[in-house]
């Protein structure tokens, strides 16, 4: 999977960007507020039709109140032309000049993103950790999105029954069935990622792991019905469902301890970066292709030793990547291009 050409018009401060990326490592370098992260954000946008920095599309416009992002993408040696056109609240997706839906994009383009503020969000809020795992599963299995959406619909319907003191058995039965499949996906995925953490051997004295609830899948449905019965009165009183995949926590650990409380900023960043790399390798093992890797502000919170390890073990061993930095790092490989951004222009 490669982005062979990128055209950006009127996206934030990027007036007219047109460049051909390297097939391996692409450094986007410049001072603050020049447009480096905007380029990363535009790449993310064409994959997911949303920003990782804002929920309000108005923040993505400049004075023209419209923008276009076009990309020539090679997937399994097949070229596709993707165009996202946004004006006001309206979005249009063109794939090879034909109008398409957002789900179609995942067939030709998949992106994994790291950005610095993600660390604090993941470490503070269980919902972000659940979302990280769920989005990672969706990356290689788009049907997981429908599975989880069906779960949320059932959850809403059961909560309505609880608030109105109506019989909730049908919704409870469906919730148990859908919960089983969601948890099974999560367990399998987390097991694979933990196995990759072990094999990557980041540091001899640092063992990273993702901790999740232990389940006996053969007994899980029966146990969940029992749990529902135990909290039934509390759920009716509060008017919402207090157990299920939407409430579970997922803990990131360093040497068996919660990294939120026992890790330095460099260790936390290393964990998240190696998680993303493991996610990339997991995708490759399933799809036999690499997704695009985006890293915003690579060098913040990393000492030179960690930076070199990240470069050697991750960037030099993945396919195409785009990274922003305020300066050009040392020890660049031959398969690296450096693009300088100033006032929304690239050279």
Rosetta silent file (secondary structure, phi, psi, omega in degrees, C-alpha in Angstrom):
SEQUENCE: XXXXXXXXXXXXXXXXXXXXXXXXXXXXXXXXXXXXXXXXXXXXXXXXXXXXXXXXXXXXXXXXXXXXXXXXXXXXXXXXXXXXXXXXXXXXXXXXXXXXXXXXXXXXXXXXXXXXXXXXXXXXXXXXXXXXXXXXXXXXXXXXXXXXXXXXXXXXXXXXXXXXXXXXXXXXXXXXXXXXXXXXXXXXXXXXXXXXXXXXXXXXXXXXXXXXXXXXXXXXXXXXXXXXXXXXXXXXXXXXXXXXXXXXXXXXXXXXXXXXXXXXXXXXXXXXXXXXXXXXXXXXXXXXXXXXXXXXXXXXXXXXXXXXXXXXXXXXXXXXXXXXXXXXXXXXXXXXXXXXXXXXXXX
SCORE:     score description
SCORE:     0.000 S_00000001
   1 L     0.000  120.968 -177.169    0.000    0.000    0.000 S_00000001
   2 E  -138.863  141.499  167.857    1.578    3.266   -1.164 S_00000001
   3 E   -94.229  112.961 -173.761    0.553    6.865   -1.594 S_00000001
   4 E   -95.350  -18.806  177.216    2.258    7.793   -4.853 S_00000001
   5 E  -157.021  142.171 -179.225    0.967   11.334   -5.202 S_00000001
   6 E  -135.076  129.308  177.183   -0.772   13.793   -2.901 S_00000001
   7 E  -125.085  125.953 -178.870   -2.594   17.027   -3.799 S_00000001
   8 E  -127.340  126.373  179.111   -4.050   19.253   -1.070 S_00000001
   9 E  -125.951  121.304  171.808   -6.017   22.434   -1.771 S_00000001
  10 E    61.751   31.901  174.982   -7.230   24.891    0.877 S_00000001
  11 E   -95.202  113.733 -172.129   -6.993   22.468    3.806 S_00000001
  12 L    51.226 -122.092 -178.284   -6.287   24.618    6.887 S_00000001
  13 L   -94.068    7.177 -178.974   -3.277   26.769    5.856 S_00000001
  14 E   -87.524  104.670 -173.936   -2.283   24.463    2.961 S_00000001
  15 E   -79.220  -49.026 -177.584   -3.232   26.417   -0.142 S_00000001
  16 E  -155.796   87.348 -179.400   -1.875   24.244   -2.927 S_00000001
  17 E  -100.513  130.813  179.875    0.304   21.267   -1.994 S_00000001
  18 E  -145.379  107.258 -178.928    1.366   18.898   -4.741 S_00000001
  19 E  -149.822  159.481  179.595    4.116   16.369   -4.099 S_00000001
  20 L  -108.411  109.467 -177.037    5.295   12.840   -4.804 S_00000001
  21 L   -72.466  159.104  170.205    6.244   11.034   -1.563 S_00000001
  22 L   -68.374  150.697  179.222    9.072    8.587   -1.113 S_00000001
  23 L   -77.019   -7.807  178.417    7.950    4.959   -1.054 S_00000001
  24 L  -117.085 -101.007 -173.231    9.667    4.532    2.312 S_00000001
  25 E  -101.488  131.233  178.543   10.338    7.302    4.865 S_00000001
  26 E  -123.615  112.183  175.949    9.083   10.858    4.399 S_00000001
  27 E   -93.109  127.844  176.676   10.210   13.535    6.849 S_00000001
  28 E  -110.578  107.971 -167.440    8.074   16.685    6.886 S_00000001
  29 E  -115.640  142.211  176.361   10.216   19.313    8.578 S_00000001
  30 L   172.599  170.609  176.702    9.552   22.901    9.599 S_00000001
  31 L   -71.706  173.781  178.654    9.037   25.375   12.417 S_00000001
  32 L   -63.867  148.115  174.587    5.887   25.477   14.511 S_00000001
  33 L    62.424   27.749  177.960    2.605   26.609   12.901 S_00000001
  34 L  -100.308  -19.269  177.763    3.903   26.214    9.343 S_00000001
  35 L   123.473    7.844 -178.837    1.623   23.334    8.283 S_00000001
  36 H   -59.351  -54.752 -177.338    3.556   20.117    9.058 S_00000001
  37 H   -66.533  -26.979  177.780    0.804   18.492   11.095 S_00000001
  38 H   -61.543  -34.904  178.087   -1.806   19.720    8.612 S_00000001
  39 H   -67.607  -45.341  176.261   -0.263   17.433    5.983 S_00000001
  40 H   -59.711  -42.814 -178.870   -0.449   14.447    8.371 S_00000001
  41 H   -63.793  -38.124  179.703   -4.023   15.441    9.239 S_00000001
  42 H   -66.082  -37.419  177.066   -5.033   15.581    5.555 S_00000001
  43 H   -65.223  -43.702  176.641   -3.707   12.049    5.014 S_00000001
  44 H   -61.212  -39.634 -175.960   -5.673   10.821    8.017 S_00000001
  45 H   -63.763  -40.557 -177.503   -8.752   12.634    6.733 S_00000001
  46 H   -69.289  -18.366  177.139   -8.832   10.902    3.350 S_00000001
  47 H   -86.224  -42.671 -170.569   -8.860    7.533    5.139 S_00000001
  48 H  -114.559   -4.138 -177.998  -11.417    8.202    7.878 S_00000001
  49 L    54.952   33.637  172.170  -13.243   11.353    6.725 S_00000001
  50 L  -157.096  161.613 -179.365  -12.586   12.965   10.080 S_00000001
  51 L   -94.616  154.683  172.737   -9.758   14.759   11.846 S_00000001
  52 L   -93.947    2.504 -177.098   -7.810   13.515   14.864 S_00000001
  53 L  -113.322  -21.084 -177.027   -7.504   17.122   16.094 S_00000001
  54 L  -152.129  150.665  175.221  -11.038   18.517   15.917 S_00000001
  55 L   -97.361   -4.944 -176.752  -14.656   17.375   15.682 S_00000001
  56 L  -106.638  112.917 -177.408  -15.734   20.569   13.878 S_00000001
  57 H   -61.445  -22.453  179.695  -15.149   20.522   10.126 S_00000001
  58 H   -60.258  -28.374 -179.837  -15.213   24.327   10.118 S_00000001
  59 H   -71.007  -13.322 -178.552  -11.741   24.257   11.698 S_00000001
  60 H   -90.803  -13.792 -178.603  -10.391   22.544    8.575 S_00000001
  61 E   -87.201  153.742  165.199  -11.425   25.317    6.186 S_00000001
  62 L  -104.497 -150.996 -174.586   -9.550   28.480    5.355 S_00000001
  63 L   -62.572  -26.411 -176.739  -11.214   31.554    3.821 S_00000001
  64 L   -74.593  -17.966 -179.175  -12.593   29.590    0.854 S_00000001
  65 L    58.593   29.322  172.531  -14.729   27.371    3.164 S_00000001
  66 E  -157.176  155.988  176.570  -14.024   24.352    1.007 S_00000001
  67 E  -150.725  161.471  177.652  -11.120   22.000    0.450 S_00000001
  68 E  -134.886  140.780  172.756  -10.002   19.102   -1.734 S_00000001
  69 E  -131.547  124.840 -179.953   -7.588   16.264   -1.072 S_00000001
  70 E  -122.959  142.235  179.749   -6.555   13.973   -3.890 S_00000001
  71 E  -143.311  138.044  170.825   -4.332   10.920   -3.703 S_00000001
  72 E   -98.637  119.084 -171.412   -2.974    8.385   -6.123 S_00000001
  73 E  -121.154  134.558  175.842   -2.790    5.111   -4.210 S_00000001
  74 E  -108.827  119.644  179.154   -1.199    1.809   -5.159 S_00000001
  75 E  -125.648  117.170 -176.100   -2.680   -1.252   -3.414 S_00000001
  76 L    52.101   42.207  176.468   -1.319   -4.667   -4.379 S_00000001
  77 L    68.704   11.713  175.437    0.120   -3.010   -7.507 S_00000001
  78 E  -105.475  127.078 -178.836   -3.305   -1.710   -8.536 S_00000001
  79 E   -86.498  137.743  175.165   -3.582    2.073   -8.880 S_00000001
  80 E  -133.367  149.304 -179.969   -6.595    3.932   -7.526 S_00000001
  81 E  -116.266  115.925 -176.632   -7.445    7.618   -7.536 S_00000001
  82 E  -110.376  133.990  178.249   -9.140    8.930   -4.424 S_00000001
  83 E  -135.712  127.998  175.390  -10.626   12.401   -4.100 S_00000001
  84 E  -112.619  123.786 -179.886  -12.305   13.945   -1.062 S_00000001
  85 E  -121.059  124.218 -178.580  -14.224   17.151   -1.693 S_00000001
  86 E  -127.649  132.149  176.135  -15.718   19.138    1.214 S_00000001
  87 E  -146.144  122.859 -174.349  -17.773   22.326    1.105 S_00000001
  88 L    61.741 -126.633  178.100  -19.807   23.554    4.054 S_00000001
  89 L   -96.265    2.259 -173.738  -21.273   20.445    5.714 S_00000001
  90 E   -97.475  134.464  177.880  -21.223   18.408    2.500 S_00000001
  91 E  -124.238  139.970  176.254  -18.606   15.752    1.754 S_00000001
  92 E  -129.407  137.911  177.655  -18.116   13.817   -1.451 S_00000001
  93 E  -115.163  123.982  175.630  -15.906   10.785   -2.017 S_00000001
  94 E  -116.822  125.069  174.870  -14.754    9.923   -5.509 S_00000001
  95 E  -118.012  114.784 -174.879  -12.925    6.671   -6.161 S_00000001
  96 L    53.080   43.641  176.089  -11.641    6.421   -9.726 S_00000001
  97 L    71.297    9.582  177.206  -14.045    9.288  -10.608 S_00000001
  98 E  -112.515  138.470  176.512  -17.086    7.441   -9.205 S_00000001
  99 E   -63.126  133.422 -178.535  -19.033    8.552   -6.139 S_00000001
 100 L  -136.876  171.787  175.487  -18.459    6.124   -3.259 S_00000001
 101 L   -98.966  161.162 -174.234  -19.198    5.629    0.443 S_00000001
 102 H   -60.348  -33.293 -178.458  -16.589    5.933    3.183 S_00000001
 103 H   -61.177  -27.918 -178.737  -16.508    2.163    3.833 S_00000001
 104 H   -66.978  -26.977 -176.893  -15.132    1.617    0.322 S_00000001
 105 H   -61.689  -36.545 -176.376  -11.963    3.564    1.193 S_00000001
 106 L   -63.457  -15.065  177.967  -10.763    0.833    3.573 S_00000001
 107 L   -76.280  -21.509 -177.309  -10.391   -1.513    0.605 S_00000001
 108 L  -119.740  -17.429 -175.147   -7.593    0.604   -0.878 S_00000001
 109 L  -145.313  130.037  172.738   -6.181    2.641    2.007 S_00000001
 110 L  -138.643  131.907 -173.481   -5.524    2.002    5.694 S_00000001
 111 E  -123.688  137.762  170.977   -3.589    4.351    7.935 S_00000001
 112 E  -111.759  130.122 -173.951   -2.103    3.963   11.403 S_00000001
 113 E  -120.900  139.059  165.995   -1.487    7.227   13.236 S_00000001
 114 E  -120.523  133.343  172.567    0.565    8.272   16.251 S_00000001
 115 E  -141.589  145.693 -167.949    0.250   11.782   17.696 S_00000001
 116 L   -56.371  -44.686 -175.816    1.681   13.067   21.015 S_00000001
 117 L   -67.701  -12.740  177.604   -1.510   14.109   22.829 S_00000001
 118 H   -61.431  -32.470 -176.725   -2.861   10.593   22.264 S_00000001
 119 H   -59.140  -51.891 -177.175   -0.672    9.360   25.135 S_00000001
 120 H   -64.222  -37.122  179.106   -2.416   11.387   27.845 S_00000001
 121 H   -64.824  -43.833 -178.198   -5.861   10.504   26.472 S_00000001
 122 H   -67.272  -37.211 -176.189   -5.099    6.778   26.401 S_00000001
 123 H   -79.851  -24.022 -177.851   -3.596    6.734   29.869 S_00000001
 124 H   -89.675  -37.397 -167.111   -6.354    8.794   31.514 S_00000001
 125 L  -119.880  120.458  177.324   -9.566    7.468   29.990 S_00000001
 126 H   -56.253  -34.257 -178.540  -10.676    3.786   29.661 S_00000001
 127 H   -61.881  -35.612  178.174  -12.966    4.742   26.760 S_00000001
 128 H   -70.419  -35.245  178.336   -9.940    5.824   24.701 S_00000001
 129 H   -68.557  -42.665  175.824   -8.151    2.553   25.437 S_00000001
 130 H   -60.187  -43.751 -178.245  -11.212    0.550   24.389 S_00000001
 131 H   -63.479  -37.987  177.764  -11.505    2.698   21.290 S_00000001
 132 H   -59.672  -47.476 -179.304   -7.846    2.122   20.406 S_00000001
 133 H   -66.465  -43.921 -177.720   -8.298   -1.663   20.499 S_00000001
 134 H   -65.411  -40.931  177.816  -11.641   -1.563   18.675 S_00000001
 135 H   -66.789  -33.782  178.859  -10.302    0.708   15.901 S_00000001
 136 H   -66.481  -39.382  177.257   -7.286   -1.578   15.541 S_00000001
 137 H   -66.668  -41.987  179.782   -9.552   -4.597   15.024 S_00000001
 138 H   -59.737  -33.016 -176.931  -11.657   -2.637   12.542 S_00000001
 139 H   -56.115  -41.370 -179.331   -8.512   -1.854   10.531 S_00000001
 140 H   -99.622  -12.272 -179.700   -8.134   -5.468    9.410 S_00000001
 141 L  -138.082   86.537 -178.170  -11.810   -6.456    9.764 S_00000001
 142 L   -57.404  -23.276  178.817  -14.275   -3.738    8.628 S_00000001
 143 H   -66.916  -20.282  178.170  -17.211   -5.986    9.653 S_00000001
 144 H   -62.184  -31.741  177.495  -16.253   -5.395   13.286 S_00000001
 145 H   -59.572  -45.258  179.586  -17.618   -1.852   12.901 S_00000001
 146 H   -67.141  -39.136  178.676  -21.092   -3.248   12.118 S_00000001
 147 H   -59.946  -48.357 -177.450  -20.842   -5.727   14.986 S_00000001
 148 H   -69.860  -36.647  176.629  -20.039   -3.016   17.520 S_00000001
 149 H   -62.908  -39.767  176.610  -22.688   -0.654   16.123 S_00000001
 150 H   -63.078  -38.525  176.769  -25.302   -3.405   16.506 S_00000001
 151 H   -61.175  -45.378 -179.499  -24.165   -3.839   20.093 S_00000001
 152 H   -64.352  -36.137  177.303  -24.606   -0.094   20.763 S_00000001
 153 H   -64.435  -45.564  177.726  -28.105   -0.161   19.225 S_00000001
 154 H   -62.433  -38.512  179.160  -29.109   -3.057   21.466 S_00000001
 155 H   -61.291  -45.086  178.681  -27.575   -1.244   24.411 S_00000001
 156 H   -62.455  -42.113 -179.220  -29.667    1.865   23.735 S_00000001
 157 H   -66.571  -39.748  177.377  -32.839   -0.203   23.397 S_00000001
 158 H   -65.512  -40.440  179.601  -32.214   -2.067   26.645 S_00000001
 159 H   -62.211  -35.566  176.375  -31.525    1.218   28.446 S_00000001
 160 H   -63.580  -43.473  178.192  -34.880    2.553   27.202 S_00000001
 161 H   -61.844  -39.638 -179.928  -36.582   -0.565   28.609 S_00000001
 162 H   -64.645  -42.072 -178.682  -34.793   -0.067   31.931 S_00000001
 163 H   -68.203  -33.148 -178.258  -35.884    3.564   32.181 S_00000001
 164 L   -96.836    5.992  179.015  -39.500    2.708   31.340 S_00000001
 165 L    56.884   41.743  177.779  -39.512   -0.414   33.522 S_00000001
 166 L  -102.117  165.831  178.700  -40.331   -2.658   30.536 S_00000001
 167 L   -65.066  126.394 -176.421  -39.274   -6.246   29.863 S_00000001
 168 L  -110.875    9.718 -170.593  -35.669   -6.188   28.607 S_00000001
 169 H   -59.094  -44.666 -177.626  -35.086   -9.931   28.063 S_00000001
 170 H   -58.916  -45.679 -178.444  -34.921   -9.807   24.229 S_00000001
 171 H   -70.505  -35.708  178.220  -32.340   -6.994   24.277 S_00000001
 172 H   -64.002  -40.673  178.708  -30.411   -8.630   27.094 S_00000001
 173 H   -63.325  -42.839  178.668  -30.212  -11.857   25.107 S_00000001
 174 H   -67.587  -38.533  178.554  -28.919  -10.007   22.044 S_00000001
 175 H   -60.929  -41.674  178.904  -26.408   -8.062   24.146 S_00000001
 176 H   -62.406  -44.395 -179.209  -24.966  -11.294   25.530 S_00000001
 177 H   -63.776  -47.016 -179.411  -24.593  -12.768   22.028 S_00000001
 178 H   -68.487  -37.223  177.860  -22.959   -9.633   20.596 S_00000001
 179 H   -59.809  -41.246  179.644  -20.755   -9.201   23.695 S_00000001
 180 H   -55.758  -47.575 -177.060  -19.432  -12.725   23.197 S_00000001
 181 H   -70.343  -39.713  178.806  -18.207  -11.945   19.676 S_00000001
 182 H   -62.807  -47.573 -178.915  -16.761   -8.521   20.600 S_00000001
 183 H   -64.829  -38.468  178.066  -14.842   -9.927   23.567 S_00000001
 184 H   -62.183  -43.741  175.683  -13.596  -12.858   21.491 S_00000001
 185 H   -59.823  -46.434 -179.103  -12.234  -10.436   18.871 S_00000001
 186 H   -61.740  -45.349 -179.720  -10.574   -8.346   21.582 S_00000001
 187 H   -59.992  -47.068 -179.309   -9.008  -11.365   23.295 S_00000001
 188 H   -63.018  -42.624 -178.352   -7.568  -12.751   20.063 S_00000001
 189 H   -66.833  -47.786 -178.326   -6.220   -9.371   18.981 S_00000001
 190 H   -62.794  -36.837  176.569   -4.638   -8.497   22.349 S_00000001
 191 H   -61.063  -44.230  179.713   -3.004  -11.950   22.515 S_00000001
 192 H   -64.268  -41.833 -179.338   -1.398  -11.401   19.098 S_00000001
 193 H   -66.220  -41.962  177.869   -0.156   -7.923   20.071 S_00000001
 194 H   -62.601  -37.099  175.902    1.335   -9.194   23.344 S_00000001
 195 H   -63.507  -38.602  177.814    3.130  -11.947   21.418 S_00000001
 196 H   -68.154  -39.167  175.814    4.581   -9.288   19.115 S_00000001
 197 H   -55.199  -43.959 -179.395    5.713   -7.204   22.107 S_00000001
 198 H   -64.581  -43.967 -176.120    7.689  -10.218   23.339 S_00000001
 199 H   -71.962  -29.174 -178.718    9.270  -10.937   19.979 S_00000001
 200 H   -72.592  -29.271  176.124   10.229   -7.316   19.300 S_00000001
 201 L    49.645   67.998 -175.389   12.276   -7.137   22.528 S_00000001
 202 L   -59.957  -62.174  174.744   12.275   -3.326   22.805 S_00000001
 203 E  -132.443  145.260 -178.422   14.560   -3.080   25.832 S_00000001
 204 L   -60.807  -32.273 -176.456   15.956   -5.998   27.864 S_00000001
 205 L  -103.336   14.603  179.777   14.654   -4.463   31.107 S_00000001
 206 E  -130.956  109.819  178.295   11.298   -3.226   29.762 S_00000001
 207 L  -109.258  112.953  179.886    8.459   -5.682   29.159 S_00000001
 208 E   -94.663  144.431 -178.713    5.332   -4.053   27.737 S_00000001
 209 E  -155.703  151.738  173.121    1.977   -5.798   27.859 S_00000001
 210 E  -105.802  123.928 -179.203   -1.751   -5.144   27.417 S_00000001
 211 E  -103.247  132.492 -178.721   -3.869   -6.546   30.263 S_00000001
 212 L  -137.328  162.212  179.439   -7.501   -7.480   29.677 S_00000001
 213 L   -56.202  147.149  176.832  -10.121   -9.429   31.589 S_00000001
 214 L   -91.974  131.039 -177.728   -9.736  -13.217   31.663 S_00000001
 215 L  -130.398  146.209  166.859  -12.653  -15.143   30.148 S_00000001
 216 L  -100.427  100.231 -172.301  -13.655  -18.738   29.708 S_00000001
 217 L   -59.471  -32.885 -178.450  -15.323  -18.424   26.311 S_00000001
 218 L   -68.271  -23.725 -179.088  -17.166  -21.717   26.632 S_00000001
 219 L  -110.681    1.181 -168.464  -18.905  -20.459   29.799 S_00000001
 220 H   -64.252  -43.839 -177.677  -19.001  -16.752   29.020 S_00000001
 221 H   -61.995  -43.288  178.825  -22.612  -16.430   27.836 S_00000001
 222 H   -62.963  -42.098 -179.392  -23.900  -18.269   30.879 S_00000001
 223 H   -67.193  -36.559 -179.862  -21.748  -16.118   33.181 S_00000001
 224 H   -66.467  -40.785  175.753  -22.921  -12.899   31.528 S_00000001
 225 H   -59.924  -38.615  178.761  -26.588  -13.790   32.077 S_00000001
 226 H   -65.393  -41.423  178.663  -25.698  -14.398   35.727 S_00000001
 227 H   -64.535  -41.348  177.795  -23.956  -10.992   35.943 S_00000001
 228 H   -58.841  -40.540 -179.383  -26.981   -9.281   34.392 S_00000001
 229 H   -65.840  -37.524 -177.980  -29.194  -10.867   37.041 S_00000001
 230 H   -66.971  -31.861 -176.071  -26.876   -9.687   39.828 S_00000001
 231 L  -105.738    9.586 -173.549  -26.987   -6.040   38.712 S_00000001
 232 H   -57.088  -47.100 -178.218  -30.603   -6.017   37.482 S_00000001
 233 H   -65.322  -39.880  178.356  -31.981   -3.907   40.340 S_00000001
 234 H   -64.995  -43.398  179.432  -29.110   -1.413   40.114 S_00000001
 235 H   -62.655  -41.391  179.473  -29.529   -1.105   36.332 S_00000001
 236 H   -66.055  -38.246  179.463  -33.267   -0.489   36.666 S_00000001
 237 H   -66.798  -41.919 -177.173  -32.686    2.140   39.313 S_00000001
 238 H   -85.599  -22.795  178.556  -30.011    3.954   37.260 S_00000001
 239 L    80.678   20.595  175.502  -31.650    3.422   33.872 S_00000001
 240 L  -152.563  161.407 -176.376  -28.580    2.133   32.061 S_00000001
 241 L   -83.464  122.978 -172.178  -26.592   -1.090   31.543 S_00000001
 242 L   -97.395   -4.794  178.650  -23.618   -1.255   33.905 S_00000001
 243 L  -129.525  159.419  179.407  -21.794   -4.290   32.475 S_00000001
 244 L   129.705  174.366 -178.628  -20.556   -5.315   29.026 S_00000001
 245 L   -56.377  -25.669 -178.538  -17.793   -4.495   26.526 S_00000001
 246 L   -75.256   -8.891 -178.668  -18.688   -0.775   26.695 S_00000001
 247 L  -112.444  -11.060 -172.794  -17.616   -0.640   30.369 S_00000001
 248 L   -70.411  150.835  176.450  -14.483   -2.800   30.362 S_00000001
 249 L  -107.512  151.144  177.520  -11.032   -1.388   31.005 S_00000001
 250 L  -127.648  122.832 -172.201   -7.843   -2.298   29.171 S_00000001
 251 E  -107.557  135.974  174.178   -4.587   -1.620   31.021 S_00000001
 252 E   -96.831  127.259 -175.010   -1.161   -0.922   29.513 S_00000001
 253 E  -122.054  151.090  173.379    1.633   -2.291   31.702 S_00000001
 254 E  -123.481  115.386 -176.763    5.394   -1.937   32.015 S_00000001
 255 L    52.286   41.911  175.352    7.054   -4.841   33.860 S_00000001
 256 L    82.854   -1.139 -179.202    3.668   -5.826   35.273 S_00000001
 257 E  -115.287  148.440  179.957    2.775   -2.342   36.567 S_00000001
 258 E   -58.214  118.570 -174.969    0.323    0.178   35.162 S_00000001
 259 H   -66.305  -20.425  177.690    2.418    2.368   32.875 S_00000001
 260 H   -60.079  -34.227 -174.800    0.208    5.371   33.688 S_00000001
 261 H  -106.888  -16.462 -171.444    1.714    5.454   37.181 S_00000001
 262 H  -126.947   20.405 -179.734    5.073    3.748   36.763 S_00000001
 263 L  -126.069  145.719  174.050    6.474    4.912   33.422 S_00000001
 264 L   -73.398  169.129  178.025    8.502    7.931   32.328 S_00000001
 265 H   -62.037  -37.970  178.047    7.242   10.100   29.482 S_00000001
 266 H   -65.045  -39.528  178.879    9.793    8.453   27.187 S_00000001
 267 H   -67.788  -38.642  178.503    8.634    4.969   28.202 S_00000001
 268 H   -63.819  -43.666  179.761    4.988    5.897   27.655 S_00000001
 269 H   -66.781  -39.589  178.027    5.762    7.238   24.195 S_00000001
 270 H   -60.267  -43.440  178.989    7.880    4.158   23.425 S_00000001
 271 H   -57.266  -51.122 -176.189    4.973    1.921   24.442 S_00000001
 272 H   -64.400  -41.193  179.495    2.478    3.685   22.184 S_00000001
 273 H   -63.824  -42.002  179.211    4.895    3.774   19.231 S_00000001
 274 H   -73.566  -27.004  171.587    5.673    0.072   19.587 S_00000001
 275 H   -62.162  -47.159 -179.645    1.984   -0.659   19.947 S_00000001
 276 H   -61.344  -38.936  179.046    1.408    1.080   16.604 S_00000001
 277 H   -66.447  -41.116  177.244    4.275   -0.863   15.069 S_00000001
 278 H   -63.537  -38.831  176.351    2.854   -4.137   16.415 S_00000001
 279 H   -60.642  -41.709  179.290   -0.516   -3.154   14.996 S_00000001
 280 H   -63.636  -44.439  179.599    1.175   -2.571   11.644 S_00000001
 281 H   -66.953  -36.998  177.830    2.888   -5.986   11.733 S_00000001
 282 H   -63.283  -43.847  177.368   -0.359   -7.679   12.761 S_00000001
 283 H   -60.058  -43.675 -179.029   -2.143   -6.071    9.808 S_00000001
 284 H   -61.272  -40.788 -178.104    0.662   -7.230    7.491 S_00000001
 285 H   -66.722  -28.026 -178.489    0.382  -10.838    8.714 S_00000001
 286 H   -90.261  -43.903 -173.200   -3.369  -10.860    7.976 S_00000001
 287 H   -98.312   -8.851 -177.145   -3.596   -8.734    4.822 S_00000001
 288 L    57.138   36.742  177.911   -0.153   -9.430    3.357 S_00000001
 289 L  -159.022  154.279  178.639    0.303   -5.690    2.880 S_00000001
 290 L   -96.256  138.302  169.245    1.491   -2.767    4.985 S_00000001
 291 L   -76.798  170.778  175.711   -0.753    0.141    5.989 S_00000001
 292 E   -81.714  138.168 -177.505    0.581    3.704    5.833 S_00000001
 293 E  -110.477  121.541  178.183    2.256    4.845    9.053 S_00000001
 294 E  -111.816  132.498  177.430    1.850    8.462   10.223 S_00000001
 295 E  -131.947  116.380  177.527    3.858    9.904   13.123 S_00000001
 296 E   -95.358  126.067  176.685    3.325   13.468   14.274 S_00000001
 297 L    59.812   64.831 -175.537    6.211   15.070   16.192 S_00000001
 298 L   -58.624  -42.817 -165.589    8.472   12.005   16.418 S_00000001
 299 L   -86.408   -7.317 -179.118   11.238   13.493   18.550 S_00000001
 300 L   -69.630  136.946  176.893    9.247   15.028   21.438 S_00000001
 301 L    68.973   12.163  178.350    9.791   13.332   24.827 S_00000001
 302 L  -117.020  131.656  172.698   12.412   10.933   23.398 S_00000001
 303 L   -78.887  172.935 -173.900   16.097   10.934   24.304 S_00000001
 304 H   -61.911  -36.367 -179.854   18.629   10.140   21.591 S_00000001
 305 H   -62.467  -48.484 -179.464   18.878    6.473   22.595 S_00000001
 306 H   -67.178  -37.758  179.248   15.135    5.878   22.305 S_00000001
 307 H   -60.234  -43.156 -179.785   14.933    7.896   19.111 S_00000001
 308 H   -64.885  -38.954  178.962   17.582    5.695   17.491 S_00000001
 309 H   -66.084  -41.398  177.673   15.775    2.511   18.572 S_00000001
 310 H   -60.152  -44.890 -179.488   12.491    3.819   17.167 S_00000001
 311 H   -63.441  -45.862 -175.739   14.213    4.618   13.880 S_00000001
 312 H   -71.124  -44.657 -172.248   15.994    1.274   13.617 S_00000001
 313 H   -87.755  -23.069 -177.073   13.243   -1.043   14.786 S_00000001
 314 L  -109.590  -66.264 -169.429   10.207    0.717   13.401 S_00000001
 315 H   -65.003  -34.782 -179.420   10.788    3.176   10.597 S_00000001
 316 H   -81.900   -1.722 -177.594   13.451    1.183    8.807 S_00000001
 317 H  -125.379   17.361  172.924   11.289   -1.951    8.973 S_00000001
 318 L  -119.361 -175.737 -176.140    7.912   -0.766    7.773 S_00000001
 319 L   -88.052 -107.496 -177.946    6.735    0.271    4.335 S_00000001
 320 L   -93.953  134.042  179.478    5.717    3.889    3.701 S_00000001
 321 E  -137.941  152.006  176.401    5.729    6.373    6.562 S_00000001
 322 E  -127.140  127.023 -175.930    5.198   10.117    7.016 S_00000001
 323 E  -133.646  139.377  175.435    6.745   11.874   10.001 S_00000001
 324 E  -104.646  147.907  179.017    6.778   15.465   11.188 S_00000001
 325 E  -159.856  153.380  176.993    9.659   17.013   13.080 S_00000001
 326 L   -81.121  -11.164  177.028   11.054   20.466   13.814 S_00000001
 327 L  -149.801  163.282  179.820   14.464   19.297   12.618 S_00000001
 328 L   -81.472  117.399 -179.978   15.969   16.538   10.467 S_00000001
 329 L   -63.890  161.740  177.221   16.977   13.601   12.742 S_00000001
 330 L   -77.587  171.799  172.729   20.398   12.007   12.541 S_00000001
 331 L    57.890   43.377  177.418   21.157    8.607   11.001 S_00000001
 332 L   -72.976  144.910  177.332   18.771    8.867    8.064 S_00000001
 333 L   -84.116  171.831  179.300   18.649    5.895    5.731 S_00000001
 334 L   -67.554  -28.943 -177.396   19.088    6.086    1.974 S_00000001
 335 L   -89.130   48.957 -177.127   15.365    5.454    1.477 S_00000001
 336 E  -131.562  136.556  172.027   14.383    8.768    3.043 S_00000001
 337 E  -117.948  144.247  179.144   13.060   12.009    1.596 S_00000001
 338 E  -116.945  124.282  178.113   12.941   15.299    3.487 S_00000001
 339 E  -114.742  130.792 -179.320   10.257   17.875    2.691 S_00000001
 340 E  -100.944  132.608 -178.734   10.417   21.368    4.174 S_00000001
 341 E  -114.874  130.341  177.657    7.185   23.186    5.020 S_00000001
 342 E  -146.457  122.929  178.243    6.953   26.945    5.402 S_00000001
 343 L    52.400   42.957  176.134    3.762   29.046    5.500 S_00000001
 344 L    77.750    9.949  177.781    1.663   26.240    4.054 S_00000001
 345 E  -118.154  150.425 -176.719    4.016   25.511    1.147 S_00000001
 346 E  -119.886  142.841  177.495    6.218   22.440    0.665 S_00000001
 347 L  -144.249    0.000    0.000    9.614   22.083   -0.963 S_00000001
